[in-house]
Amino acid sequence: MEHVYARACARCCSRSPTAWSAASPRPRNGERHDRAELLPIDELVRRGWRDAFRALHGCSRRDRSWALPTGFGYRLEHILLSPGLEPLQCEYAHDWRTGRLSDHGAMWARIALAA
């Protein structure tokens, strides 16, 4: 099964959803579970919503918002912008996670109305 968001990321990052699954230690919960997880994102992408971080940084940045001490982690936090909004800046605040204020890094963005 291929999703809109997964296809967009695979094009950008040259990684297929199959490669993510093979490399990921998460349990394989099956196609039904994966479809339910990605459906909201897929529908937003179809309607013109964008990932602010990827819109600005592409896939060259490998920030992780949740990580093990070994460095393995996931990018779990996202800021999705509706059509008509433009990202000006978008970054993670890793010091919140590394300072043990949370097990996740915070995320912030500056946005503007599209011209």
C-alpha positions as CSV (number, residue, x, y, z in Angstrom):
1,M,0.0,0.0,0.0
2,E,1.3,3.4,-0.9
3,H,0.1,6.7,0.6
4,V,0.4,10.2,-0.8
5,Y,2.5,11.5,2.1
6,A,4.8,8.4,2.0
7,R,5.2,8.9,-1.8
8,A,6.1,12.5,-1.3
9,C,8.7,11.6,1.3
10,A,10.0,8.7,-0.7
11,R,10.5,11.0,-3.7
12,C,12.2,13.6,-1.6
13,C,14.3,11.3,0.6
14,S,14.9,8.5,-2.0
15,R,13.5,6.0,0.6
16,S,10.5,3.8,0.0
17,P,7.9,3.0,2.7
18,T,9.1,-0.6,2.4
19,A,12.6,0.5,3.3
20,W,11.3,2.4,6.3
21,S,9.5,-0.7,7.5
22,A,12.5,-2.9,7.0
23,A,14.8,-0.5,8.9
24,S,12.3,0.3,11.7
25,P,12.2,-1.6,15.0
26,R,8.5,-0.8,15.4
27,P,6.1,-3.8,15.4
28,R,4.5,-4.5,12.1
29,N,0.8,-4.0,12.8
30,G,-0.4,-4.7,9.3
31,E,-1.8,-2.8,6.3
32,R,-5.0,-1.9,8.1
33,H,-3.1,-0.2,11.0
34,D,-0.7,1.6,8.6
35,R,-3.7,2.9,6.5
36,A,-5.4,4.2,9.6
37,E,-2.2,5.9,10.8
38,L,-1.5,7.6,7.5
39,L,-5.0,8.4,6.3
40,P,-5.4,11.8,8.1
41,I,-2.0,12.9,6.7
42,D,-2.7,11.7,3.2
43,E,-6.0,13.5,3.1
44,L,-4.5,16.8,4.3
45,V,-1.8,16.5,1.6
46,R,-4.4,15.9,-1.0
47,R,-6.1,19.1,0.1
48,G,-2.9,21.2,-0.2
49,W,-1.6,21.1,3.3
50,R,2.2,21.1,3.6
51,D,4.8,20.0,6.2
52,A,6.5,23.3,7.2
53,F,9.8,21.7,8.1
54,R,10.2,19.7,4.8
55,A,8.9,22.7,2.8
56,L,11.9,24.7,4.1
57,H,14.6,22.1,4.6
58,G,13.7,19.3,2.1
59,C,15.1,16.0,3.2
60,S,18.7,17.2,3.7
61,R,18.0,17.7,7.4
62,R,17.7,14.5,9.5
63,D,16.3,16.1,12.7
64,R,14.7,13.7,15.2
65,S,12.2,14.9,17.7
66,W,12.4,11.7,19.8
67,A,15.6,9.8,20.1
68,L,17.3,7.1,22.1
69,P,20.7,8.0,23.7
70,T,22.3,5.9,20.8
71,G,21.0,8.6,18.4
72,F,18.3,6.3,16.8
73,G,15.0,8.2,16.7
74,Y,12.0,9.4,14.8
75,R,10.7,12.7,13.6
76,L,7.3,12.6,15.3
77,E,6.4,16.2,15.7
78,H,5.1,18.1,12.6
79,I,3.7,21.5,11.8
80,L,1.3,21.1,8.9
81,L,0.3,24.3,7.1
82,S,-3.1,24.8,5.4
83,P,-3.2,26.2,1.9
84,G,-2.7,30.0,2.0
85,L,0.1,29.8,4.6
86,E,3.8,30.0,3.9
87,P,6.5,28.8,6.3
88,L,9.2,31.4,7.0
89,Q,11.1,29.4,9.6
90,C,10.6,26.0,11.2
91,E,13.0,24.3,13.6
92,Y,13.2,21.8,16.5
93,A,14.1,22.9,20.0
94,H,16.3,19.9,20.7
95,D,17.6,21.3,24.0
96,W,14.2,20.5,25.6
97,R,14.7,16.8,24.9
98,T,18.5,16.7,25.6
99,G,17.9,18.7,28.8
100,R,15.3,16.0,29.8
101,L,12.4,18.5,30.1
102,S,10.6,16.0,27.9
103,D,11.3,12.9,25.9
104,H,10.3,14.8,22.8
105,G,11.9,17.9,21.2
106,A,9.6,20.9,20.8
107,M,9.0,22.4,17.4
108,W,8.3,26.0,16.4
109,A,7.5,27.9,13.2
110,R,7.1,31.4,11.9
111,I,4.4,31.6,9.2
112,A,2.9,34.2,7.0
113,L,-0.1,34.5,4.7
114,A,0.8,33.5,1.2
115,A,1.0,36.4,-1.3
